[in-house]
Amino acid sequence: MRILVVGAGATGGYFGAQLQQAGRDVTFLVRARRADVLRQRGLRITGLGTDTVLTPRLLTAADVDGHYDVVLVSVKATALPAALDDVAAAVGPRTTVIPFLNGLAHMDVLNERFGQDAVLGGVVRVLTTLDADGDIVRLGALAEIVIGEQRGGTSQRVAQIAEVLSGAGFDLSVSPDIRAAMWHKWVFISTLGALNTLVRGSVGDAMAAPGGDRLGPRIAAEAAAVAAAAGYPVPKQTLDTVRAFLTRSGSADTASLYRDLVAGQPTEAEQIFGDLTARARALGVPTPLLDAATVALRVHEQRLERQDTIEAVASPPAR
């Protein structure tokens, strides 16, 4: 089964590397700049006391060599439109597309582009980041993928894909209700991201401040209320786990969105927060803390846009 991983960043690069090490037929579709880094340094994974360096098979959009059986889409939401243009030639009538993005808005985009029957739902949980050299750094042992049919239930197609993805150094499972799984992850990442954004720090920083121990659970309650109103209530045990994660004293945990924020990079503000709070308003669910985080992130995005405009005016293209 030919597997194409779209993106070789902290998520796609990690899972693609694990699959390659397990002997799967894996190719990475990347932009030219990322391809240069990977050709020079290799696909490097560090952290947790082990280092791995692989020579990945790389393609850029101009080099796509036919249709693939499975396409794993692992890019930031802000890069999705360009990525879909790049990967279009690799998606044929028998290709299955599995996205590993946050939130749910991307599902409508993928369904419109490739057809709902071609697209599975997907959830990934992994603690990785990219360092200044473009290497993947593991921050924790968690690494899992969940896949499933959008319409629910199980299928032979999903079972076959799960067999290929299994046994590659990470947990792989099939959900008969993948949309619920996606909603439940959305509750977690929006809660963690909002907490980090509002306190401008880690879970431990929040816990160290008077009253900070109550903030995470309150945000989680808002996000869970939206999920419940949408028809995907979060099980009590799952919500208890989220609350426990958000109230760990001394924890250095932060969301990837927050790390992008403090690095002065674009964030998935609209994918994770804008869409969630819009759904909350449509469902009549009050979300004051999530709204506050959304506005804070939108201010950040507007500053970046103004900066880009100023730089473009100051440095007009050569004629």
Disulfide bonds with the S-S distance in Angstrom:
none
